[in-house]
Amino acid sequence: MNTTALLCIAALAIPAAAQAYEKAFAPTKPGALEVKIIPERTLIVAQQEGRYFDENNRLFRDLFRYIKDNDVSMTVPVKADIDPGKMYFYIGDGDLEKELKDTDAVKVVMVPETKVMSMGVRGSYSEKNFRQARDKLAGHLEASEEWKQSGDAYAIYWNGPFVPGFMKRFEVHVPIEPVPKKKKKEKSE
């Protein structure tokens, strides 16, 4: 079999293999903009002093080592706070009963249900792509009469490192809350 055929098979097989992981919530389709509720979940988190894009491989290694050492299943997506850099893995339903403990490198956290505006994107997991999507999402929120931002934007990554950049899917989420309705002044007689 020639190299081109192998690459084509791999390109089709890699995204299909990623579908085998438990999903913490449904993805937003690339190009779509939606309001969705991220359910309350248990996550594990690794943090660094600098920005996320400065050295995210160390964060991944710390989290991967933790799930391997604690026999925890891999799930998707991966959540990333940008500044300071944090990477989160969602804990799947089958592992919630385990007594997961903090380590020096990884903390176990419970994240409450959160309403977000989500923008789905296709492309590499770069700072440039994150910023473009974040800025576009910020523009939608500024124009919205219904929603306002209530927290910092963060990234949601759906694919592993072996998926080619042009095939990767990610989202940018911005926590939101309703814009208060203005009360009409009553006419005085």
C-alpha positions in Angstrom: 0.0 0.0 0.0 1.4 3.4 -0.9 2.0 6.3 1.5 -0.9 8.4 0.2 -3.4 5.6 0.8 -2.1 5.0 4.4 -2.4 8.7 5.2 -6.0 8.8 3.9 -6.9 5.7 6.0 -5.2 7.3 9.1 -7.0 10.6 8.5 -10.4 8.8 8.5 -9.5 6.4 11.3 -8.2 8.9 13.8 -11.4 11.0 14.2 -13.4 7.8 14.3 -11.2 6.5 17.2 -11.8 9.8 19.1 -15.5 9.0 19.0 -14.9 6.1 21.4 -14.2 8.5 24.3 -17.0 9.5 26.6 -18.2 13.0 25.9 -18.8 15.4 28.9 -21.3 17.3 26.7 -22.2 17.7 23.1 -19.9 19.6 20.8 -20.8 22.8 19.0 -20.5 22.3 15.2 -17.7 24.2 13.4 -19.0 27.6 12.3 -22.0 27.5 14.7 -22.7 29.9 17.5 -25.0 28.6 20.3 -26.0 29.1 24.0 -25.6 25.9 25.9 -25.4 24.7 29.5 -22.3 22.8 30.5 -23.4 20.4 33.3 -21.9 20.3 36.7 -18.9 18.0 36.5 -15.8 16.7 38.4 -12.6 17.6 36.6 -8.9 17.3 37.3 -6.7 20.3 36.6 -3.0 21.1 36.2 -1.8 24.7 36.3 1.3 26.6 35.3 2.5 30.1 36.0 2.6 31.3 32.4 0.0 31.4 29.7 -1.6 28.2 28.3 0.1 28.4 25.0 3.6 28.9 26.5 3.9 25.2 27.6 0.7 23.2 27.4 2.5 19.8 26.8 3.6 19.7 30.4 0.0 20.2 31.6 -1.2 17.3 29.4 1.6 15.0 30.6 0.7 15.8 34.3 -3.0 15.0 33.7 -2.3 11.9 31.5 0.0 10.5 34.2 -2.7 11.1 36.8 -5.4 9.3 34.9 -3.0 6.4 34.2 -1.9 6.1 37.8 -5.5 6.3 39.0 -7.0 4.0 36.4 -9.3 6.8 35.1 -10.8 6.6 31.6 -9.9 9.3 29.1 -12.9 11.6 28.1 -13.4 14.5 25.8 -13.2 17.4 25.6 -10.2 18.9 27.3 -10.8 22.4 28.8 -8.1 25.1 28.8 -7.9 28.3 30.7 -5.6 30.7 28.9 -4.0 33.0 31.5 -2.8 31.6 33.8 -2.5 28.4 31.8 -4.7 25.5 33.1 -5.7 22.3 31.5 -8.7 20.2 32.7 -9.8 16.7 32.0 -13.4 15.8 32.6 -14.0 12.7 34.8 -16.3 10.3 33.2 -19.5 8.8 34.8 -17.8 5.4 35.3 -15.0 7.0 37.4 -17.1 9.3 39.6 -17.2 6.8 42.5 -13.5 6.6 42.7 -11.8 8.5 45.6 -9.6 10.7 43.5 -7.1 12.7 45.6 -5.1 15.9 44.9 -1.4 15.5 44.1 1.4 18.1 43.9 0.7 18.5 40.1 -3.0 17.8 39.8 -6.1 19.0 41.7 -9.6 17.5 41.7 -12.3 20.1 41.4 -16.1 20.3 41.0 -17.3 22.8 38.5 -20.9 24.0 38.8 -23.3 24.1 35.9 -22.4 27.0 33.6 -24.3 28.7 30.8 -22.0 29.7 28.0 -22.1 31.1 24.5 -20.1 28.7 22.4 -18.5 29.1 19.0 -17.4 26.0 17.1 -14.2 26.2 15.1 -12.2 23.8 12.9 -8.4 24.3 12.8 -5.2 23.9 14.8 -5.1 24.6 18.5 -3.1 27.8 18.3 -3.2 31.1 20.2 -4.0 32.9 17.0 -7.0 30.7 16.3 -8.2 31.0 19.9 -7.9 34.8 19.8 -9.8 35.1 16.5 -12.7 33.0 17.7 -12.7 34.7 21.1 -12.8 38.2 19.5 -15.6 37.1 17.1 -17.6 35.7 20.0 -17.0 39.0 22.0 -18.4 40.9 19.1 -21.6 38.8 19.1 -22.0 39.3 22.9 -21.5 43.1 22.6 -24.3 43.2 20.1 -26.6 41.0 22.1 -29.5 42.5 24.0 -30.1 39.1 25.7 -26.8 38.0 27.1 -23.7 39.5 28.7 -20.3 38.0 29.6 -19.9 36.8 33.2 -16.5 35.2 33.1 -13.3 34.7 31.1 -13.2 33.0 27.7 -11.7 29.5 27.6 -11.0 26.8 25.0 -12.5 23.4 24.6 -10.5 20.9 22.6 -12.1 17.8 21.1 -9.2 16.0 19.3 -5.9 14.5 20.3 -2.4 15.4 19.2 -2.3 13.0 16.2 -5.2 14.5 14.4 -3.9 16.9 11.6 -4.5 20.6 12.5 -6.9 21.2 9.6 -9.2 18.4 10.9 -9.2 19.4 14.6 -12.3 20.8 16.2 -12.4 23.2 19.1 -14.7 25.7 20.7 -14.4 28.9 22.6 -16.8 29.3 25.5 -17.7 32.5 27.3 -19.7 32.2 30.5 -22.9 34.4 30.2 -25.8 35.7 32.1 -29.0 37.4 31.0 -29.0 41.2 30.5 -31.4 42.7 33.0 -34.6 43.8 31.5 -35.2 47.6 31.7 -38.4 48.5 33.6 -40.7 50.9 31.8 -41.4 54.0 33.8 -45.0 54.4 34.8 -46.7 57.5 33.6 -47.6 59.9 36.4 -50.9 61.6 36.2 
